[in-house]
Amino acid sequence: MAYVCMLKERLEKVIVAQRQELVLDEKMVLREDLSLIKPVPSFVKVVSGIRRCGKSTLLRQLLKKEKRFYYLNLEDVRLEEFELSDFVKADEIFSGLYGAHGVYFFDEIQVVSKWEKFVRFLVDKKRKVVLTGSNASLLSRELGTLLTGRHLNYELFPFTFREFLEYFTLKPSIDSFEEYFRLGGFPEYLEKKQNYVLQELLKDVVIRDVAVRFGIRNSGLLKRLAIYLISNVGKEFSFNSLKEMFSVASVQSIIDYVSFFEDAYLIFTIPKFSYSYKERQVNPKKVYSIDNGLSAANSVSFSKDTGRMLENQVFLNLRRKHKEMFYFKEKKECDFVVKEREKITQAIQVCYELNEDNKEREINGLMEALIKFKLKQGLILTYNQEDTIENQNKKILIKPAWKWFEST
């Protein structure tokens, strides 16, 4: 059943109330991405990321720099009846209350059907617009249809190590990294340190961002699949194996569910390196979680595997800067190879602790990748070991992950 348009008087009350509620937290950390997202006329700046990673706070930090702005959080329960035609009313209220030609900030805009039509209208009028949303493909697909070449996308993740240090006023060290390594970077969880915060977050992603949005009735299956994936970071999986494990009738359903989780930024998958696109599609993938703390709060086993936790943390730091990554596996295996401008530029191995049992395996896996891609230098990230190895005219840097995090 379609909703009736909101009454203008009620909408105005919500707009005024939201403006009054725009109070920054006392423990405000200026996000590292803040300087990149300056609003400009005729372009839409889009910030996407998982729920509660700090998108709304980032918007507040941005609008503090603007003399005149309009703000609307579309996920406010008071706006449940809001639909496309109500944007026109909101625009009239904005200019009437706060003057003409302000910068538009829309939070969680994807909850309103056909929202992109109003955004296109604003862009055609050369307005400055900043959007946030919790679904990567939804935002890019709908904007791509109407605003090809006129929108710039930015991804926001939970706190980086540097942001974590700023939040707690800590200095970089193995001790502060130990905290970050286990707690993760969700601001609300860092404030309360209660597992229910991250358990409710997972529930919201599964129910609101996947089950409700895509009309999936079996939310129990979705949650079990989500917990399995965020608990098994760094491990290979195939869609067929998941189909059998969870007794799902169609492999396409599993493919869809994993894709929905990726779009909601709950997980990331990377393929095995191959020059053939077809081979990359059929080979097993590896999975990583958006946050160590989220995985630990929702899984009994995750926090016991420090090697996987370190690998996940390294992946996230790489993924913030690089969208094309692979794992490399021929005779040996290398955890990550990074592709930039059609060329593999980095090979990185992750090992919690190098010892006599694993040293040869880890070095040989990295060496095979270095030789394959004609790289002069490779990196082994450990929990707290440091060294340099020369091997077959290749340099291998062994570095504590916390030092690498602090410097990248």
C-alpha positions in Angstrom: 0.0 0.0 0.0 1.4 3.4 -1.0 1.9 6.0 1.7 0.1 9.3 1.6 2.4 12.3 1.2 3.6 13.8 4.4 1.9 16.9 5.7 4.1 19.9 5.2 3.7 21.1 8.8 4.8 17.8 10.2 7.8 17.6 7.8 8.9 21.0 8.9 8.8 20.0 12.5 11.1 17.0 11.8 13.5 19.1 9.7 13.8 21.6 12.6 14.1 18.9 15.2 16.9 17.1 13.2 18.8 20.4 12.9 18.6 20.9 16.6 19.8 17.4 17.2 23.0 17.9 15.1 25.3 17.9 18.0 28.7 16.3 17.5 29.9 13.8 20.1 32.4 14.9 22.7 34.8 12.2 21.5 34.8 13.6 17.9 37.5 12.2 15.7 38.1 14.1 12.5 37.9 11.4 9.9 40.9 11.0 7.5 38.6 11.2 4.5 37.1 14.5 5.5 39.3 16.6 3.3 38.4 14.6 0.2 34.7 15.2 0.4 34.3 18.9 -0.2 30.9 19.7 -1.8 31.1 21.2 -5.3 28.4 22.5 -7.7 26.9 20.1 -10.3 28.5 17.1 -8.7 27.1 14.7 -6.1 29.5 13.5 -3.4 28.4 10.0 -2.2 29.7 8.5 1.0 28.8 4.8 1.4 29.7 2.4 4.2 28.3 -0.1 6.7 25.8 1.1 9.3 27.3 2.9 12.3 30.7 3.3 10.9 30.5 7.1 11.3 28.8 8.4 8.1 26.4 10.6 10.0 29.2 12.1 12.1 31.3 12.7 8.9 28.3 14.6 7.5 28.1 16.7 10.6 31.8 17.5 10.3 31.3 18.5 6.7 28.3 20.7 7.3 30.1 22.6 10.1 32.3 24.0 7.4 29.3 25.4 5.5 27.7 28.8 6.1 24.3 27.6 4.8 23.2 24.0 4.7 20.1 21.8 4.6 20.1 18.4 6.4 17.7 15.5 6.3 18.2 12.0 7.8 15.8 9.8 5.8 16.1 6.9 8.2 14.5 8.8 11.0 11.4 6.9 12.1 9.5 10.2 12.0 9.9 10.1 8.2 8.5 6.7 7.6 5.9 8.0 5.2 8.4 10.2 3.3 8.3 9.6 -0.5 9.7 11.1 -3.7 7.2 14.0 -3.9 8.1 15.1 -0.3 11.5 16.2 -1.4 9.9 19.2 -3.1 8.2 20.1 0.1 11.4 19.7 2.0 13.2 21.9 -0.4 10.6 24.7 0.1 11.0 24.3 3.9 14.8 24.5 3.6 14.9 27.7 1.7 12.0 29.2 3.8 13.8 28.5 7.1 17.5 28.8 6.2 17.7 30.9 3.0 18.4 29.9 -0.6 21.2 28.0 -2.2 22.4 26.0 0.8 24.4 22.7 0.5 22.2 19.6 0.6 23.1 16.8 3.0 21.0 13.7 2.8 21.7 10.9 5.2 20.7 7.2 4.3 18.9 8.4 1.2 18.5 4.9 -0.2 15.4 4.3 2.0 13.3 6.6 -0.3 12.2 5.0 -3.6 13.4 6.9 -6.7 15.4 9.4 -4.7 17.9 9.7 -7.5 15.3 11.7 -9.6 15.3 14.6 -7.1 19.1 14.5 -6.8 19.3 14.8 -10.6 17.0 17.8 -10.4 19.3 19.5 -7.9 22.4 18.7 -9.9 20.8 20.2 -13.0 20.3 23.4 -11.0 24.0 23.3 -10.1 23.4 22.7 -6.4 26.0 21.2 -4.0 24.8 17.7 -2.8 26.3 15.2 -0.4 24.7 11.8 0.2 25.3 8.9 2.5 24.0 5.4 2.2 24.6 1.8 3.4 24.4 0.0 0.1 27.2 0.3 -2.4 25.6 -1.1 -5.5 22.3 0.5 -4.9 23.8 4.0 -4.7 26.1 3.5 -7.7 23.5 1.8 -9.9 20.8 4.4 -9.4 23.2 7.4 -9.6 25.0 5.8 -12.6 21.7 5.6 -14.5 20.9 9.3 -14.1 24.2 11.0 -13.3 26.9 9.3 -15.4 30.1 11.2 -14.7 28.5 13.6 -12.3 28.9 11.8 -9.0 32.0 11.0 -7.0 32.0 8.0 -4.6 33.8 7.6 -1.3 33.8 4.7 1.0 33.9 5.1 4.8 35.1 2.2 7.0 35.2 1.9 10.8 38.2 3.7 12.4 41.7 3.3 11.1 44.5 2.6 13.6 45.4 6.3 13.6 41.8 7.3 14.2 41.5 4.8 17.0 44.7 6.3 18.6 43.1 9.7 18.4 39.8 8.6 19.9 41.6 7.2 23.0 44.4 9.7 23.0 47.0 6.9 22.7 50.4 6.7 21.1 51.3 4.0 18.5 52.7 1.0 20.2 52.3 -2.8 20.3 50.0 -2.3 23.4 47.7 0.2 21.6 47.6 -2.0 18.5 46.6 -5.0 20.7 43.5 -3.0 21.7 42.7 -2.0 18.2 43.3 -5.5 16.9 40.7 -6.9 19.3 38.2 -4.2 19.6 38.0 -3.0 16.0 36.9 0.5 15.0 33.1 1.0 15.4 32.8 4.3 17.3 29.7 3.3 19.3 31.2 0.0 20.4 34.5 1.7 21.4 32.4 4.0 23.6 30.3 1.4 25.3 32.4 -1.8 24.9 29.3 -3.9 25.1 28.9 -6.8 22.7 25.2 -6.2 22.2 26.1 -3.0 20.1 27.8 -5.2 17.5 25.3 -8.0 17.8 22.5 -5.5 17.1 24.5 -4.1 14.2 24.8 -7.5 12.6 21.1 -8.0 13.1 20.3 -4.7 11.4 22.4 -5.4 8.4 20.9 -8.9 7.9 17.3 -7.8 8.5 17.1 -4.2 7.2 19.8 -4.1 4.6 19.3 -7.6 3.1 16.1 -9.5 4.2 13.6 -6.5 4.0 15.2 -4.8 1.1 15.4 -7.9 -1.1 12.2 -9.6 0.2 14.0 -12.7 1.7 11.8 -14.5 4.2 14.3 -16.8 5.7 16.2 -14.3 7.9 17.5 -17.1 10.1 19.4 -18.7 7.2 20.8 -15.2 6.3 22.1 -14.7 9.8 23.7 -18.1 10.0 25.4 -17.5 6.7 26.6 -14.1 7.7 28.0 -15.4 11.0 29.8 -18.2 9.2 31.4 -15.8 6.7 32.6 -13.2 9.2 33.9 -16.0 11.4 36.0 -17.6 8.6 38.1 -14.7 7.4 41.0 -15.6 5.1 39.6 -19.0 4.2 38.6 -20.2 0.8 35.0 -20.9 0.0 33.0 -21.8 -3.1 29.3 -21.0 -3.7 28.6 -24.7 -4.2 30.2 -25.6 -0.8 28.0 -23.0 0.9 24.9 -24.3 -0.9 25.6 -27.7 0.5 26.6 -26.6 4.0 23.4 -24.5 4.4 21.1 -26.8 2.5 20.0 -24.1 0.1 18.2 -25.3 -3.0 19.8 -22.9 -5.5 23.4 -21.9 -5.9 22.2 -18.7 -7.4 20.5 -17.9 -4.0 23.9 -18.2 -2.3 25.6 -16.1 -4.9 22.9 -13.4 -4.3 23.1 -13.5 -0.5 26.9 -13.1 -0.5 26.6 -10.3 -3.0 24.0 -8.6 -0.8 26.3 -8.8 2.3 29.1 -7.3 0.2 26.9 -4.4 -0.9 26.0 -3.8 2.7 29.8 -3.7 3.5 29.5 -6.6 6.0 32.0 -8.7 4.1 34.5 -8.5 1.3 35.5 -11.3 -1.0 38.7 -11.5 -3.1 39.4 -14.0 -6.0 42.4 -16.1 -6.7 44.7 -14.3 -9.1 44.3 -15.2 -12.7 44.7 -13.2 -15.9 41.5 -14.9 -17.1 38.3 -13.3 -15.8 36.4 -16.6 -16.3 38.9 -18.4 -14.0 38.6 -15.7 -11.4 34.9 -16.3 -11.3 35.0 -20.1 -11.0 37.9 -20.5 -8.6 37.3 -20.4 -4.8 37.2 -16.9 -3.2 38.5 -15.8 0.1 36.3 -13.8 2.5 37.1 -11.0 5.0 35.0 -9.2 7.6 34.4 -5.4 7.9 35.7 -5.4 11.5 37.5 -7.7 13.9 35.3 -6.5 16.8 32.1 -7.3 14.9 33.3 -10.8 14.1 34.5 -11.5 17.7 31.2 -10.2 19.2 29.2 -12.6 17.0 31.4 -15.7 17.0 32.8 -17.8 19.7 35.7 -19.1 17.6 37.0 -16.0 15.8 38.9 -14.3 18.6 40.9 -17.5 19.3 42.6 -17.4 15.8 45.0 -14.5 16.1 46.6 -15.3 12.7 43.3 -14.8 11.0 42.5 -11.7 12.9 45.8 -10.1 11.9 45.2 -11.1 8.2 41.7 -9.5 8.4 43.1 -6.3 9.8 45.8 -6.1 7.1 43.2 -6.7 4.4 41.0 -3.9 5.7 43.9 -1.5 5.7 44.7 -2.5 2.1 41.1 -2.4 1.0 40.7 1.2 2.1 43.1 2.2 -0.6 42.9 -0.5 -3.2 39.8 -2.1 -4.8 41.6 -4.7 -6.9 43.2 -7.3 -4.7 43.7 -11.1 -5.1 45.2 -14.0 -3.3 48.0 -15.7 -5.2 48.2 -19.5 -5.3 50.3 -21.7 -7.6 52.8 -24.1 -6.1 52.9 -21.9 -3.0 50.6 -19.2 -1.7 50.8 -15.5 -1.0 48.0 -13.8 1.0 47.6 -10.5 -1.0 48.7 -9.1 -4.4 47.5 -5.6 -5.2 46.6 -4.5 -8.7 47.0 -0.9 -9.8 46.5 0.3 -13.4 46.5 -3.2 -14.9 49.7 -4.2 -13.1 50.4 -6.1 -9.9 52.4 -3.6 -7.7 52.5 -5.2 -4.3 52.8 -8.7 -2.8 52.1 -9.0 0.9 52.3 -12.0 3.3 50.7 -12.0 6.7 52.0 -14.2 9.5 51.3 -13.6 13.2 54.7 -15.0 14.2 57.5 -16.2 11.9 59.1 -19.3 13.4 61.1 -22.4 12.3 57.9 -24.3 11.5 56.5 -21.7 9.0 59.3 -19.5 8.0 60.2 -21.4 4.8 56.6 -21.7 3.7 55.8 -18.0 4.2 59.0 -16.8 2.5 58.6 -19.2 -0.4 55.0 -18.2 -1.0 56.0 -14.5 -1.1 59.0 -15.2 -3.3 56.9 -17.1 -5.9 54.6 -14.0 -6.2 57.6 -11.6 -6.5 59.1 -13.7 -9.3 55.8 -14.1 -11.1 55.1 -10.4 -11.1 58.7 -9.2 -11.5 58.6 -7.3 -8.2 61.9 -6.3 -6.5 60.5 -6.1 -3.0 57.9 -7.9 -0.9 56.5 -7.5 2.6 55.8 -9.9 5.5 53.6 -8.3 8.1 53.8 -9.9 11.6 52.4 -9.1 15.0 55.7 -7.7 16.4 58.8 -8.9 14.5 61.1 -6.9 12.3 63.9 -8.0 9.9 65.1 -7.7 6.3 65.9 -10.7 4.1 67.8 -10.7 0.8 66.9 -13.7 -1.4 67.5 -14.2 -5.2 68.0 -10.5 -5.7 64.7 -9.8 -4.0 64.3 -7.8 -0.7 61.8 -9.0 1.8 60.9 -6.6 4.6 59.5 -8.2 7.8 57.6 -5.6 9.7 55.3 -5.3 12.7 51.8 -4.7 11.5 51.3 -1.8 13.9 54.2 0.1 12.5 52.9 -0.4 9.0 49.4 0.6 10.0 50.7 3.8 11.6 52.6 4.8 8.6 50.2 3.9 5.8 
